[in-house]
Amino acid sequence: MTTNATLMRKHIPFLVEHNFVLLISLDGDEKGHSYRVYAKNNKNSFSEVIKNVDILQRDYPAYFVDKVSFNAVLHNRNSIKDIYTFIYNRYNKIPRVAQLAPGGV
């Protein structure tokens, strides 16, 4: 399942119990993640995403290692180096990175 992890916290036990494989969208640090905002208030979702991912990693470490990976979008507010460095240093994971597709934006 691919998720932005903003609403994940209340569903973590279900996801783990049913052995979901998770691909979490995270574009690096807070600056790099700055295009991912809530529609209702235009606030960056970074802090909520990190809080939820940290809870998942803390409470289910083996599941996190085996079932969680990251996807990032490369754009003008981040870099491949920044994305890799942040996600690897924080979660010991190497993310998939794709360029932002400007068509239809």
ABEGO torsion letter per residue (X at the ends): XBBAGAAAAAAAAAAAAAGBBBBBBBAEBAAAAAABBBAAAGBBAAAAAAAAAAAAAAABAAAAAAABBBBBBBBAABBAAAAAAAAAAAAGBBBBBBBBBABGX
